[in-house]
Amino acid sequence: MRVTFVVMGWENISVEYISSYVKTRGHEVRLAYEQALFDDKNYLCIPFAAKILDQGSNIIKQIIDTSPDIVAFSVMAVSFQWAIKLSEEIKKYLDVPVVFGGAHAIMCPERIINKKSVDVVCTGEGEFALADLLDSMENGGIDTSIKGFWFKTKPGEIIKNEKRPLIADLDSMPLPDKDLFAPYVPIKNYYLASTSRGCPFNCTYCSVSYITKLEKELENFKKVRERSVDSVIEELKINKAKYNFKWIDFRNSVFSPSKNWILEYCERHKKEINLPFRIFGHPLLINEEMAIALKEAGCFAIQIGLESYDPHVRNDILKRYESNEQINNAIDILEKNKVPYSLDYILGLPDQNEEELKKAAELFSGLKYCYRISPFMLSYLPKLEIIDYAIEHGMLDKNEREKIEEGLHGNYMYEGSDMDKDKRRLMNTYKLLFRSMSFMPSWLRKIFYKSKLYFIFYAIPFDLILRSFDLTMVIRDHDARAYALNYWWWFKKRFNPKHPNYFLNKMKKEK
């Protein structure tokens, strides 16, 4: 059987893992890819540029040209509306089942299965589930008793099967299918990798925490399931020889909760891979031995989620239980050992006030090796605890739950969730302040902050200045520059008649 995955905006590691396993079971996998330049629902949102570069029905033609037996979407909240609208269009041309999976499907299966254009919803890990589904189709018809799926057998009739056990041994799974995305993503620029599933923390604003709650009663549950160092090194060796990529981007929630795993990996990486890499970290997982090992192994950036510098907001609302002292200690370790790092900060949180933001700015003003401060606007995601707190304390209307589950709240990289005009203006001001500090040496940061020159941000055009900062960051920062190179690669493919994304490759007649 042939399954066509429909993906937009960025390379999807989950789809790559599902693809590689499904292929071992004898099935075919195809990809229909819409880059959605300047509206990729994740990194960039520049509406006028997106409109100019819109591909219209190109993605529909890609799907039809693959002659699928089933069409699959892996969706997050930000891509849900795009996926639903596209699935409705697909149904006009193809009489095949449409299955939705991914984080949003796991969190909101009841909402998704009731969409007219969706036939099946995957409620957990997709490797074994999808392979079983394709097996059943090959044997004559869809088996609606397969665990891990909800099935719509006819309007108003839904079969809700129990969830599947989690994959106990990630090393037993085939390596991610990079070949699936290679025609659509310039893997040579940087390599996207993942070494584990899950997260050791329970942050109330993160979908991983809710999915972890759902998984607790499943067989093989562990908060973090890690691949062995051997498995990760093997993957990188094979694909380094194949794609000759320049650096590695590890996209786990945190690189590893285990100091021993990190130390072993760093030692092996230096000897066997020897390429720059970037990781995600957490203040409670930073120690001096690990920081030195990462730097010596070639880690050029540790992206740390600080999120809030106010103990009440961080502890009581975000369920982040590290203290300011522990945060300061982690930062001191990185500064002392000259380890480049960046700090993420959420703006628009419940109970957040200007006093907190001033304290955060004071902290940022004294940092020397923090090469980037990344302020993000709060975007409420479905079913999360932070929604309950915001509604209970009158900061969010209870009717917003439905909009959140429909994926109608803004992108965290752009406008985020709704907030009143005065609060948004304040948050935009500090967003510009924090972003501007990324381009100043520490001595200038201190002068800029203490002189209160940043109040000029109240009066200047927000979008214009922010875009200027972002453009400068693309030119300067190693990781951001690689993403810009991807954009240039994607843009050139629009003019290649042999590429599926060729700008004239559209449906000849819209229905």
For each residue, the residues with C-beta under 8 A, 3 or more apart:
1: 27 28 69 70 134 137 138
2: 27 28 29 30 66 67 68 69 70
3: 22 27 28 29 30 68 69 70 71 72 130 134
4: 29 30 31 32 63 66 68 70 71 72
5: 12 15 18 19 29 30 31 32 72 73 74 180
6: 32 34 59 63 71 72 73 83 86
7: 12 15 31 32 33 34 74
8: 33 34 35 36 40 41 59 79 82 83
9: 34 35 36 40 41 42 43 79
10: 40 42 43
11: 16 181 185 192
12: 5 7 15 16 74 181
13: 16 17 176 192 193 194 251
14: 17 18 74 102 126
15: 5 7 12 18 19 31 74 180
16: 11 12 13 19 20 176 177 178 180 181
17: 13 14 20 21 127 173 174 176 177
18: 5 14 15 21 22 74 126 127 130
19: 5 15 16 22 23 29 176 177 180
20: 16 17 23 24 173 174 175 176 177
21: 17 18 24 25 127 128 131 173 174
22: 3 18 19 25 27 29 127 130 131 134
23: 19 20 26 27 28 29 174 177
24: 20 21 174
25: 21 22 131 134 135
26: 23
27: 1 2 3 22 23 131 134 138
28: 1 2 3 23
29: 2 3 4 5 19 22 23 177 180
30: 2 3 4 5 66 68
31: 4 5 7 15 180 181 183 184
32: 4 5 6 7 59 62 63 66 500
33: 7 8 59 62 181 184 500 501
34: 6 7 8 9 55 58 59 62
35: 8 9 40 184 490 501
36: 8 9 39 40 41 50 82
37: 40 44 49 50 53 487 490 491
38: 44 45 46 47 49 50 53
39: 36 44 45 46 47 50
40: 8 9 10 35 36 37 43 44 45
41: 8 9 36 45 76 78 79 82 411
42: 9 10 78 411 413
43: 9 10 40 413 483
44: 37 38 39 40 413
45: 38 39 40 41 50 411 413 414
46: 38 39 49 50 467
47: 38 39 50 51
48: 51 52
49: 37 38 46 52 53
50: 36 37 38 39 45 46 47 53 54
51: 47 48 54
52: 48 49
53: 37 38 49 50 491 494
54: 50 51
55: 34 58 59 494 501 503 506
56: 506 507
57: 60 61 89 506 507 510
58: 34 55 61 62 500 501 503 505 506
59: 6 8 32 33 34 55 62 63 86
60: 57 63 64 86 89 90 93 507
61: 57 58 64 65 505 506 507
62: 32 33 34 58 59 65 66 500 505
63: 4 6 32 59 60 66 68 71 90 94
64: 60 61 67 93 94 507
65: 61 62 500
66: 2 4 30 32 62 63
67: 2 64
68: 2 3 4 30 63 71 94 96
69: 1 2 3 96 134 137
70: 1 2 3 4 96 97 98 99 133 134 137
71: 3 4 6 63 68 87 90 94 96 97 98 99
72: 3 4 5 6 98 99 100 101 130
73: 5 6 83 86 87 98 99 100 101 102
74: 5 7 12 14 15 18 101 102 126
75: 79 80 83 100 101 102 103 104 105
76: 41 79 80 102 103 104 207
77: 80 103 104 207 379 381 382 404 407 409
78: 41 42 379 407 411
79: 8 9 41 75 76 82 83 104 407
80: 75 76 77 83 84 104 112 406 407
81: 84 85 406 407 408
82: 8 36 41 79 85 86
83: 6 8 73 75 79 80 86 87 100
84: 80 81 87 88 115 117 118
85: 81 82 88 89
86: 6 59 60 73 82 83 89 90
87: 71 73 83 84 90 91 98 100 115 117 118
88: 84 85 91 92 116 117
89: 57 60 85 86 92 93
90: 60 63 71 86 87 93 94 98 117
91: 87 88 94 95 98 116 117
92: 88 89 511
93: 60 64 89 90 511
94: 63 64 68 71 90 91
95: 91
96: 68 69 70 71
97: 70 71 119 120 142
98: 70 71 72 73 87 90 91 117 118 119 120
99: 70 71 72 73 118 119 120 121 122 130 133 149
100: 72 73 75 83 87 104 105 112 118 120 121 122
101: 72 73 74 75 105 106 121 122 126 130
102: 14 73 74 75 76 105 106 122
103: 75 76 77 106 107 207 211
104: 75 76 77 79 80 100 107 108 112 382 407
105: 75 100 101 102 108 109 112 121 122 123
106: 101 102 103 109 122 123 124 211 214
107: 103 104 207 210 211 381 382 383
108: 104 105 111 112 382 383 405
109: 105 106 112 113 121 123 150 160
110: 113 114
111: 108 114 115 405 406
112: 80 100 104 105 108 109 115 118 121
113: 109 110 118 120 121 150 152 158
114: 110 111 118 158
115: 84 87 111 112 118
116: 88 91
117: 84 87 88 90 91 98
118: 84 87 98 99 100 112 113 114 115 121 152
119: 97 98 99 151 152
120: 97 98 99 100 113 133 142 149 150 151 152
121: 99 100 101 105 109 112 113 118 149 150
122: 99 100 101 102 105 106 126 129 130 148 149
123: 105 106 109 148 149 150 163
124: 106 129 148 163 164 166 215 218
125: 128 129 148 164 166 167
126: 14 18 74 101 122 129 130 148
127: 17 18 21 22 130 131 167 173
128: 21 125 131 132 148 164 167
129: 122 124 125 126 132 133 146 147 148 149 164
130: 3 18 22 72 99 101 122 126 127 133 134
131: 21 22 25 27 127 128 134 135
132: 128 129 135 136 143 146
133: 70 99 120 129 130 136 137 142 143 146 149
134: 1 3 22 25 27 69 70 130 131 137 138
135: 25 131 132 138 139
136: 132 133 139 140 141 142 143 146
137: 1 69 70 133 134 140 141 142
138: 1 27 134 135
139: 135 136
140: 136 137
141: 136 137
142: 97 120 133 136 137 151
143: 132 133 136 146
144: 149 151 153 159 161
145: 159 161
146: 129 132 133 136 143 149 161
147: 129 161 162 163 164
148: 122 123 124 125 126 128 129 161 163 164
149: 99 120 121 122 123 129 133 144 146 161
150: 109 113 120 121 123 158 159 160 161
151: 119 120 142 144 158 159 161
152: 113 118 119 120 155 157 158
153: 144 157 158 159
154: 157
155: 152
156:
157: 152 153 154
158: 113 114 150 151 152 153
159: 144 145 150 151 153
160: 109 150
161: 144 145 146 147 148 149 150 151
162: 147
163: 123 124 147 148 214 218
164: 124 125 128 129 147 148 218
165: 168 218 219 220
166: 124 125 215 218 219 220 221 222 225
167: 125 127 128 170 172 173 197 220 225
168: 165 220 225
169: 172 173
170: 167 173 196 197 225 226 227 231
171: 227 228 230 231
172: 167 169
173: 17 20 21 127 167 169 170
174: 17 20 21 23 24 177
175: 20 234 235 238 239
176: 13 16 17 19 20 194 235
177: 16 17 19 20 23 29 174 180 181
178: 16 181 182 187 239 242 243
179: 182
180: 5 15 16 19 29 31 177
181: 11 12 16 31 33 177 178 184 185 187
182: 178 179 185 187 243
183: 31 499 500
184: 31 33 35 181 500 501
185: 11 181 182 486
186: 189 485 486 489
187: 178 181 182 190 191 192 239 243 245
188: 243 244 245 246
189: 186 245 246 482 485 486 489
190: 187 245 246 247 248 249 479 482
191: 187 236 239 240 243 245 247 248 249
192: 11 13 187 249 251
193: 13 232 235 236 248 249 250 251
194: 13 176 197 250 251 252
195: 226 227 232 250 252 255 256
196: 170 224 225 226 227 252 256
197: 167 170 194 224 225
198: 208 212 215 222 223 224 225 253
199: 206 208 209 212 223 224 252 253 254
200: 223 224 254 257
201: 209 253 254 282 320
202: 209 212 319
203: 206 208 209 305 307 318 319 320
204: 209 317 318 319 384 385 386 389
205: 307 318 346 378 380 381 384 386
206: 199 203 209 210 253 381 384
207: 76 77 103 107 210 211 381 382 384
208: 198 199 203 211 212 253
209: 199 201 202 203 204 206 212 213 319 384 385
210: 107 206 207 213 214 381 382 383 384
211: 103 106 107 207 208 214 215
212: 198 199 202 208 209 215 216 223
213: 209 210 216
214: 106 163 210 211
215: 124 166 198 211 212 218 221
216: 212 213 221
217: 221
218: 124 163 164 165 166 215 221
219: 165 166
220: 165 166 167 168 225
221: 166 215 216 217 218
222: 166 198 225
223: 198 199 200 212
224: 196 197 198 199 200 257
225: 166 167 168 170 196 197 198 220 222
226: 170 195 196 256 258 261
227: 170 171 195 196 231 232
228: 171 231 232
229: 232 233 261 264 265 268
230: 171 233 234
231: 170 171 227 228 234 235
232: 193 195 227 228 229 235 236 265
233: 229 230 236 237 265 268 269 272 273
234: 175 230 231 237 238
235: 175 176 193 231 232 238 239
236: 191 193 232 233 239 240 248 272 273 275
237: 233 234 240 241 272 273
238: 175 234 235 241 242
239: 175 178 187 191 235 236 242 243 245
240: 191 236 237 243 244 245 273 275
241: 237 238 244
242: 178 238 239
243: 178 182 187 188 191 239 240
244: 188 240 241
245: 187 188 189 190 191 239 240 248 275
246: 188 189 190 275 276 482
247: 190 191 275 276 277 278 300 478 479 482
248: 190 191 193 236 245 273 275 276 277 278
249: 190 191 192 193 277 278 479
250: 193 194 195 255 277 278 279 280
251: 13 192 193 194 280
252: 194 195 196 199 255 256 279 280
253: 198 199 201 206 208 280
254: 199 200 201 257 280 281 282 285
255: 195 250 252 262 279 280 281
256: 195 196 226 252 261 262 265
257: 200 224 254 285
258: 226 261 262
259: 262 263 287 289 290
260: 263 264
261: 226 229 256 258 264 265
262: 255 256 258 259 265 266 290 293 294
263: 259 260 266 267 289 290 293
264: 229 260 261 267 268
265: 229 232 233 256 261 262 268 269 297
266: 262 263 269 270 293 294 296 297 299
267: 263 264 270 271 293 297
268: 229 233 264 265 271 272 273
269: 233 265 266 272 273 274 277 297 298
270: 266 267 273 274 296 297 298
271: 267 268 274
272: 233 236 237 268 269
273: 233 236 237 240 248 268 269 270
274: 269 270 271 298
275: 236 240 245 246 247 248 298
276: 246 247 248 298 299 300 478
277: 247 248 249 250 269 297 298 299 300
278: 247 248 249 250 299 300 301 302 303 479
279: 250 252 255 294 299 301 302 303
280: 250 251 252 253 254 255 302 303 304 305
281: 254 255 285 286 302 303 304 341
282: 201 254 285 286 304 305 322
283: 286 304 306 322 326 327 329 330 331
284: 322 326 330
285: 254 257 281 282 290
286: 281 282 283 290 291 302 304 329 330 333 334
287: 259 290 291 333
288: 291 292 333 336 337
289: 259 263 292 293
290: 259 262 263 285 286 287 293 294
291: 286 287 288 294 295 302 333 334 337 339
292: 288 289 295 296 337
293: 262 263 266 267 289 290 296 297
294: 262 266 279 290 291 297 299 302 339
295: 291 292 299 337 338 339
296: 266 270 292 293
297: 265 266 267 269 270 277 293 294
298: 269 270 274 275 276 277
299: 266 276 277 278 279 294 295 302 339
300: 247 276 277 278 340 478
301: 278 279 340 341 342 371 478 479
302: 278 279 280 281 286 291 294 299 334 339 340 341 342
303: 278 279 280 281 341 342 344 374
304: 280 281 282 283 286 330 341 342 343 344
305: 203 280 282 344
306: 283 309 327 343 344 345 360
307: 203 205 314 318 320 344 345 346
308: 313 314 317 318 320 345 346 349 352 356 360
309: 306 314 324 327 345 356 359 360 363
310: 313 314 351 352 356 359
311: 314 315 323 324
312: 315 316 317 351
313: 308 310 316 317 318 349 350 351 352 356
314: 307 308 309 310 311 317 318 320 322
315: 311 312 318 319 320 321
316: 312 313
317: 204 308 312 313 314 349 350 351 386 389
318: 203 204 205 307 308 313 314 315 349 386
319: 202 203 204 209 315 385
320: 201 203 307 308 314 315
321: 315
322: 282 283 284 314 326 327
323: 311 326 327
324: 309 311 327 328
325: 328 329
326: 283 284 322 323 329 330
327: 283 306 309 322 323 324 330 331
328: 324 325 331 332 363
329: 283 286 325 326 332 333
330: 283 284 286 304 326 327 333 334
331: 283 327 328 334 335 363 367 370
332: 328 329 335 336
333: 286 287 288 291 329 330 336 337 339
334: 286 291 302 330 331 337 339 341 369 370
335: 331 332 338 367 368 369
336: 288 332 333
337: 288 291 292 295 333 334
338: 295 335 369
339: 291 294 295 299 302 333 334 369
340: 300 301 302 369 371
341: 281 301 302 303 304 334 369 370 371
342: 301 302 303 304 370 371 372 373 374
343: 304 306 364 370 372 373 374
344: 303 304 305 306 307 374 375 376
345: 306 307 308 309 360 373 374 375 376 434
346: 205 307 308 349 375 376 377 378
347: 352 357 375 376 377 378 416 427 430 431
348: 352 377 378 416 417 419 423 424 427
349: 308 313 317 318 346 352 378 386
350: 313 317 386 389 390 393 395 396
351: 310 312 313 317 393 395
352: 308 310 313 347 348 349 356 357
353: 356 357
354: 357 358 426 430
355: 358 359
356: 308 309 310 313 352 353 359 360
357: 347 352 353 354 360 361 426 430
358: 354 355 361 362
359: 309 310 355 356 362 363
360: 306 308 309 345 356 357 363 364 434
361: 357 358 364 365 430 433 434 437 449 454
362: 358 359 365 366 449
363: 309 328 331 359 360 366 367
364: 343 360 361 367 370 373 434 437 445 449
365: 361 362 437 442 445 446 448 449 450
366: 362 363 442 445 446
367: 331 335 363 364 370 442 445
368: 335 441 442
369: 334 335 338 339 340 341
370: 331 334 341 342 343 364 367 373
371: 301 340 341 342 438 477
372: 342 343 438 473 477
373: 342 343 345 364 370 434 435 437 438
374: 303 342 343 344 345 434 435
375: 344 345 346 347 430 431 434 435
376: 344 345 346 347 379 412 413 416
377: 346 347 348 410 412 413 414 415 416 417 427 431
378: 205 346 347 348 349 412 416 417
379: 77 78 376 409 410 411 412 416 417
380: 205 384 386 387 390 396 400 404 409 417
381: 77 107 205 206 207 210 384 404
382: 77 104 107 108 207 210 401 404 405
383: 107 108 210 387 405
384: 204 205 206 207 209 210 380 381 387
385: 204 209 319 388 389
386: 204 205 317 318 349 350 380 389 390
387: 380 383 384 390 391 396 400 401 404
388: 385 391 392
389: 204 317 350 385 386 392 393 395
390: 350 380 386 387 393 395 396
391: 387 388 394 395 396 397 398 400 401
392: 388 389
393: 350 351 389 390
394: 391
395: 350 351 389 390 391
396: 350 380 387 390 391 400 417
397: 391 400
398: 391 401
399: 402 403
400: 380 387 391 396 397 403 404 409 417 418
401: 382 387 391 398 404 405
402: 399 405 406
403: 399 400 406 408 409
404: 77 380 381 382 387 400 401 407 408 409 417
405: 108 111 382 383 401 402
406: 80 81 111 402 403
407: 77 78 79 80 81 104 404
408: 81 403 404
409: 77 379 380 400 403 404 416 417 418
410: 377 379 414 415 416 417 418
411: 41 42 45 78 379 414 415 416
412: 376 377 378 379 416
413: 42 43 44 45 376 377
414: 45 377 410 411
415: 377 410 411
416: 347 348 376 377 378 379 409 410 411 412 419
417: 348 377 378 379 380 396 400 404 409 410
418: 400 409 410
419: 348 416 423 424 427
420: 423 424
421: 424 425
422: 425 426
423: 348 419 420 426 427
424: 348 419 420 421 427 428
425: 421 422 428 429 458
426: 354 357 422 423 429 430
427: 347 348 377 419 423 424 430 431
428: 424 425 431 432 457 462
429: 425 426 432 433 454 455 457 458
430: 347 354 357 361 375 426 427 433 434
431: 347 375 377 427 428 434 435 466
432: 428 429 435 436 454 457 462 465 466 469
433: 361 429 430 436 437 449 454 457
434: 345 360 361 364 373 374 375 430 431 437 438
435: 373 374 375 431 432 438 466 469 470
436: 432 433 439 440 448 454 469
437: 361 364 365 373 433 434 440 445 448 449
438: 371 372 373 434 435 469 473
439: 436 469 472 473 476
440: 436 437 444 445 448
441: 368 444 445
442: 365 366 367 368 445 446
443: 446 447
444: 440 441 447 448
445: 364 365 366 367 437 440 441 442 448 449
446: 365 366 442 443 449 450
447: 443 444 450 451 453
448: 365 436 437 440 444 445 451 453 454
449: 361 362 364 365 433 437 445 446 452 454
450: 365 446 447
451: 447 448
452: 449 455
453: 447 448 456
454: 361 429 432 433 436 448 449 457
455: 429 452 458
456: 453 459 460
457: 428 429 432 433 454 460 462 465
458: 425 429 455
459: 456
460: 456 457 464 465
461: 464 465
462: 428 432 457 465 466
463: 466 467
464: 460 461 467 468
465: 432 457 460 461 462 468 469
466: 431 432 435 462 463 469 470
467: 46 463 464 470 471
468: 464 465 471 472
469: 432 435 436 438 439 465 466 472 473
470: 435 466 467 473 474
471: 467 468 474 475
472: 439 468 469 475 476
473: 372 438 439 469 470 476 477 480
474: 470 471 477 480 481 483 484
475: 471 472 481 484
476: 439 472 473 480 481
477: 371 372 473 474 480 481
478: 247 276 300 301 481 482
479: 190 247 249 278 301 482 483
480: 473 474 476 477 483 484
481: 474 475 476 477 478 484 485
482: 189 190 246 247 478 479 485 486
483: 43 474 479 480 486 487
484: 474 475 480 481 487 488
485: 186 189 481 482 488 489
486: 185 186 189 482 483 489 490
487: 37 483 484 490 491
488: 484 485 491 492
489: 186 189 485 486 492 493
490: 35 37 486 487 493 494 501
491: 37 53 487 488 494
492: 488 489 495 496
493: 489 490 496 499 501 502
494: 53 55 490 491 499 501 502 503
495: 492 502 503
496: 492 493 499 501 502
497: 502 504
498: 502
499: 183 493 494 496 502 505
500: 32 33 58 62 65 183 184 505
501: 33 35 55 58 184 490 493 494 496 505
502: 493 494 495 496 497 498 499 505
503: 55 58 494 495
504: 497
505: 58 61 62 499 500 501 502
506: 55 56 57 58 61
507: 56 57 60 61 64 510
508:
509:
510: 57 507
511: 92 93
